[in-house]
Amino acid sequence: MIKGFKMKIYEGMAAEYEKRHNELWPEMVDMIHEFGGKNYTIFLDEETNVLFGYIEIEDPEKWAKGADTAINRKWWDFMADIMETNPDNSPVAVDLKNVFHLD
């Protein structure tokens, strides 16, 4: 299954966002794979600071369980100062509707 979503970083935080992801913790990589995620890519619209995420997941229910892991919560806390978040520090993320796909 392909999952697309958008999030938003704060003004002036693009370089920091990219830096943190280029140094992604090995434990986060393991968690993403453990909960069925692969081919994860994030794009940035520099004009709006909107991020577009694309990830292939095995199963939506399995993927959702990754949110409750300690390492994921730690990552959310780590990223909360540079992007829009919910009260629990999870990123404000909006799922996008898939309207076209071509292999």
VOTI-912790 format. One line per field, with one value per residue (C-alpha): residue number from 1; residue in one letter; x, y, z. Coordinates in Angstrom, 1 decimal. Last residue first. Layout:
// residues N
pos: c(NUM / ...)
code: c(A / ...)
xx: c(X / ...)
yy: c(Y / ...)
zz: c(Z / ...)
***
This chain:
// residues 103
pos: c(103 / 102 / 101 / 100 / 99 / 98 / 97 / 96 / 95 / 94 / 93 / 92 / 91 / 90 / 89 / 88 / 87 / 86 / 85 / 84 / 83 / 82 / 81 / 80 / 79 / 78 / 77 / 76 / 75 / 74 / 73 / 72 / 71 / 70 / 69 / 68 / 67 / 66 / 65 / 64 / 63 / 62 / 61 / 60 / 59 / 58 / 57 / 56 / 55 / 54 / 53 / 52 / 51 / 50 / 49 / 48 / 47 / 46 / 45 / 44 / 43 / 42 / 41 / 40 / 39 / 38 / 37 / 36 / 35 / 34 / 33 / 32 / 31 / 30 / 29 / 28 / 27 / 26 / 25 / 24 / 23 / 22 / 21 / 20 / 19 / 18 / 17 / 16 / 15 / 14 / 13 / 12 / 11 / 10 / 9 / 8 / 7 / 6 / 5 / 4 / 3 / 2 / 1)
code: c(D / L / H / F / V / N / K / L / D / V / A / V / P / S / N / D / P / N / T / E / M / I / D / A / M / F / D / W / W / K / R / N / I / A / T / D / A / G / K / A / W / K / E / P / D / E / I / E / I / Y / G / F / L / V / N / T / E / E / D / L / F / I / T / Y / N / K / G / G / F / E / H / I / M / D / V / M / E / P / W / L / E / N / H / R / K / E / Y / E / A / A / M / G / E / Y / I / K / M / K / F / G / K / I / M)
xx: c(4.3 / 1.7 / -0.3 / -3.0 / -5.5 / -4.0 / -5.8 / -3.5 / -3.2 / -2.8 / 0.0 / 0.4 / 3.5 / 3.2 / 4.3 / 1.5 / -0.2 / -0.1 / 2.9 / 3.9 / 7.6 / 11.0 / 10.8 / 8.8 / 11.4 / 13.2 / 9.9 / 8.6 / 11.8 / 11.5 / 7.8 / 9.0 / 11.7 / 9.3 / 6.9 / 3.3 / 3.5 / 4.7 / 1.3 / -0.1 / 2.1 / 0.7 / -2.9 / -2.1 / -0.5 / 2.6 / 3.6 / 5.1 / 6.0 / 5.6 / 5.8 / 5.1 / 6.5 / 5.0 / 7.4 / 5.3 / 7.8 / 10.4 / 8.0 / 9.8 / 9.9 / 10.0 / 10.7 / 10.2 / 10.8 / 9.9 / 7.6 / 6.3 / 6.4 / 9.8 / 11.1 / 10.1 / 11.3 / 14.7 / 15.2 / 14.2 / 16.7 / 19.4 / 18.9 / 18.3 / 21.4 / 20.3 / 16.8 / 18.2 / 20.1 / 17.1 / 14.9 / 17.7 / 18.1 / 14.4 / 13.9 / 13.8 / 10.0 / 8.5 / 8.0 / 4.7 / 3.2 / 1.7 / 0.8 / 1.0 / 0.7 / 1.2 / 0.0)
yy: c(1.4 / 4.2 / 5.7 / 8.4 / 9.9 / 8.8 / 10.9 / 12.7 / 12.0 / 15.2 / 15.2 / 17.5 / 16.0 / 14.0 / 16.2 / 15.0 / 18.4 / 18.1 / 19.3 / 21.9 / 21.7 / 22.7 / 22.5 / 19.3 / 17.2 / 15.7 / 15.1 / 13.3 / 11.2 / 10.2 / 9.2 / 7.1 / 5.5 / 4.7 / 2.9 / 4.0 / 5.4 / 2.1 / 0.6 / 2.7 / 0.7 / -2.6 / -1.3 / 0.2 / -3.0 / -3.5 / 0.1 / 2.1 / 5.6 / 9.0 / 12.2 / 15.7 / 18.6 / 22.0 / 24.9 / 27.0 / 28.2 / 25.5 / 22.7 / 19.9 / 16.2 / 13.2 / 9.7 / 6.3 / 3.3 / 0.9 / 0.7 / -2.5 / -1.9 / -3.5 / -1.4 / 1.9 / 0.7 / -0.3 / 3.0 / 4.8 / 2.7 / 3.6 / 7.3 / 9.5 / 11.7 / 12.8 / 13.3 / 15.7 / 17.6 / 17.9 / 19.3 / 21.7 / 23.0 / 23.5 / 25.2 / 28.9 / 29.1 / 26.3 / 22.9 / 21.6 / 18.1 / 16.3 / 12.7 / 9.9 / 6.2 / 3.5 / 0.0)
zz: c(-12.5 / -12.8 / -10.0 / -10.0 / -7.5 / -4.2 / -1.6 / 0.9 / 4.6 / 6.7 / 9.2 / 12.2 / 13.6 / 16.8 / 19.7 / 22.0 / 21.8 / 17.9 / 16.0 / 13.4 / 12.7 / 14.0 / 17.8 / 17.7 / 15.9 / 18.9 / 20.7 / 17.7 / 17.5 / 21.2 / 20.6 / 17.7 / 19.8 / 22.6 / 20.3 / 20.1 / 16.5 / 15.3 / 15.9 / 13.0 / 10.5 / 11.6 / 11.1 / 7.7 / 6.4 / 4.3 / 4.0 / 1.1 / 2.0 / 0.5 / 2.4 / 1.2 / 3.3 / 3.2 / 3.8 / 1.4 / -1.2 / -0.4 / -1.2 / 0.6 / -0.4 / 2.0 / 0.8 / 2.5 / 0.2 / 3.0 / 6.0 / 7.6 / 11.3 / 11.7 / 8.8 / 10.3 / 13.7 / 12.4 / 10.6 / 13.8 / 15.9 / 13.3 / 14.2 / 11.1 / 10.5 / 7.0 / 8.6 / 11.2 / 8.6 / 6.3 / 9.0 / 10.1 / 6.5 / 6.1 / 9.4 / 8.3 / 8.5 / 10.5 / 9.0 / 7.6 / 7.1 / 4.1 / 3.5 / 0.9 / 1.8 / -0.8 / 0.0)
***
